[in-house]
Amino acid sequence: MKKLEGVFTALVTPFKSGQVDEASLKNLVRFQLEHGIQGFVVMGTTAESPTLNKEEKKRVFEIVKGEVAGKVPLVLGTGTNSTAETVANTRDAEAWGADAALVVVPYYNKPPQRGLVAHFKAAAEATKLPVLLYNVPGRTITSLEVSSIAELSKVSNIVGIKEATGDVALGRKIVEACGKDFLVTSGDDATYLQLIEAGGRGIISVGSHILPREFVRWADRMMQGQTAMQTEMLKYQPLISQLYVEANPIPVKMALKLMGIIESAEMRLPLVQLTETHTVELQTRMKAMNLI
């Protein structure tokens, strides 16, 4: 199994005139690799995955896989609010050559904890791939409880969780309940260093799109016990916060466009591009950090 800890970027999907912009996607992946990123999540929710069909998802994965050429692990987002569809997607991930699958808590349905446990077990049983749980109640409403995570951690190929609540105390409880071999990685840019201090081992990030080298350095040194990284990161906090003034990935796509990494900040409905006011604010923050 490839190492799944460290700083992974949850890749956006660049669009141009309604289609996947393959040239911009390749440019984005190359920029990330050149700046030391340690892995990618492809077709996570940051990729606007609910708006892409299966053929588009496969093509995006093939492009990223081709650019990466085995240098870093590739995790494919496979979770939906349908267990049958999630199982099918997870089997596809294995067939396409992913290194792991990321399975989000089913959204909208609001299943009880026993339903969540059954859902994740079904996905794990469908594949030999390592499976990462993904807890993000801000998007899904329902949250995995620590007892459910601990039960799921006993499934041989459920190897970790992307914990995106931003609740460091909850992350610490997961670490304590599941043991050192279970990977707890953050899904919250603002608190990921605090989660590492509490026993986490990385992040699946949005901010690393534009600050890959910084996110990797902060994480690496934090895991070495250099807690001063939290103070250093504070200088970037106004910019990182600006990436969340509207629903992710609206702002980060505009940031990538401003940097010239992708050609267009185009979104697929129901998401729309960043407002002019927020774009000016984002541009100001990025100029202050010498990113543009």
C-alpha positions, -999 to 999 in steps of 0.1 A, spaced: 0 0 0 13 34 -9 18 59 19 -14 80 23 -2 105 49 11 139 42 -3 168 21 -26 158 -7 -44 182 -29 -81 176 -36 -79 186 -73 -104 209 -89 -116 201 -124 -108 229 -148 -135 236 -174 -135 256 -207 -166 262 -227 -185 235 -208 -158 208 -213 -130 195 -192 -100 217 -199 -73 190 -203 -44 214 -209 -52 233 -177 -55 201 -157 -21 189 -169 -6 223 -160 -22 222 -125 -8 187 -118 27 197 -130 27 228 -108 17 207 -78 44 181 -84 71 207 -90 62 222 -56 65 190 -37 29 179 -32 27 144 -17 -5 130 -33 -38 138 -50 -74 132 -45 -91 130 -79 -129 134 -81 -135 145 -46 -162 170 -40 -137 199 -48 -137 184 -83 -174 192 -87 -177 154 -92 -215 153 -90 -216 173 -122 -193 150 -142 -204 118 -160 -185 85 -157 -166 90 -190 -154 125 -179 -144 111 -145 -124 84 -161 -107 107 -185 -97 132 -157 -83 103 -137 -63 90 -168 -49 125 -173 -38 129 -137 -24 93 -136 -4 100 -168 11 132 -154 19 117 -120 35 85 -135 36 68 -102 54 96 -84 27 101 -57 -4 82 -46 -38 88 -63 -69 86 -43 -102 85 -62 -134 99 -47 -161 73 -50 -187 81 -24 -223 91 -31 -256 90 -12 -264 56 -29 -246 26 -15 -250 7 -48 -235 36 -68 -207 40 -43 -199 3 -45 -198 5 -84 -176 36 -83 -152 20 -58 -149 -10 -81 -141 14 -110 -114 30 -89 -97 -3 -85 -101 -11 -122 -87 23 -132 -56 19 -111 -63 42 -81 -42 37 -50 -71 42 -26 -108 52 -25 -122 82 -6 -158 75 5 -178 105 18 -207 102 44 -239 99 24 -254 133 20 -291 143 22 -304 108 32 -295 114 69 -289 77 77 -286 65 113 -251 54 125 -259 17 118 -267 27 82 -235 46 79 -215 16 92 -233 -7 67 -227 17 39 -189 19 44 -186 -18 50 -203 -25 17 -179 -1 -1 -149 -17 16 -160 -53 8 -163 -44 -29 -126 -37 -33 -91 -47 -23 -81 -10 -23 -75 9 9 -105 29 18 -106 63 35 -137 75 53 -147 111 48 -165 130 75 -177 165 65 -211 173 81 -210 208 69 -217 194 35 -235 161 43 -255 171 75 -249 137 91 -217 131 110 -198 99 117 -197 93 155 -164 82 171 -179 48 180 -188 42 144 -154 52 132 -138 29 157 -160 0 145 -151 7 109 -114 9 117 -115 -28 125 -123 -35 88 -90 -46 73 -90 -23 43 -106 8 60 -73 24 68 -81 60 78 -104 90 77 -104 125 62 -118 144 92 -131 177 79 -152 191 108 -124 214 120 -130 201 155 -96 192 168 -110 177 200 -130 153 179 -99 144 158 -80 137 190 -108 113 201 -107 95 168 -69 91 171 -73 77 207 -102 54 198 -87 39 166 -50 36 174 -18 47 158 -21 25 127 -54 42 116 -47 73 96 -64 105 107 -59 132 81 -75 166 81 -99 180 56 -98 215 71 -71 239 60 -75 263 90 -69 236 117 -48 209 101 -16 218 119 -35 216 152 -49 181 142 -13 170 134 -3 181 169 -32 160 182 -20 129 164 -31 134 128 -7 127 99 -16 151 71 -43 169 52 -64 166 20 -63 203 12 -79 230 -9 -54 257 0 -25 235 -13 -37 243 -48 -20 277 -45 4 271 -16 16 235 -21 52 241 -10 41 259 22 15 234 32 40 205 28 67 223 47 43 233 76 30 197 78 65 181 77 79 203 103 48 200 125 51 162 124 87 168 136 74 187 166 81 222 154 50 239 167 62 273 155 47 264 121 13 273 135 25 309 140 40 310 106 8 298 90 -11 326 107 4 351 83 -14 332 55 -47 328 73 -64 359 57 -57 344 23 -67 309 32 -99 323 47 -106 341 14 -107 306 -3 -139 300 16 -159 332 11 -182 312 -12 -187 275 -16 -155 255 -24 -142 253 -51 -155 287 -64 -128 309 -49 -98 285 -54 -106 282 -91 -105 320 -94 -72 320 -75 -57 294 -99 -69 315 -128 -53 347 -113 -20 327 -110 -23 316 -146 -23 279 -137 -57 273 -152 -72 292 -181 -107 297 -168 -125 299 -134 -155 284 -151 -178 263 -129 -207 239 -137 -241 248 -125 -254 250 -99 -221 265 -89 -211 299 -105 -180 320 -106 -168 341 -78 -184 376 -76 -164 406 -87 -162 420 -52 -148 388 -38 -124 385 -67 -110 419 -60 -105 409 -24 -89 376 -33 -66 394 -57 -55 418 -30 -47 390 -6 -27 371 -32 -7 402 -42 1 407 -5 16 372 -4 34 377 -37 15 350 -55 5 372 -84 
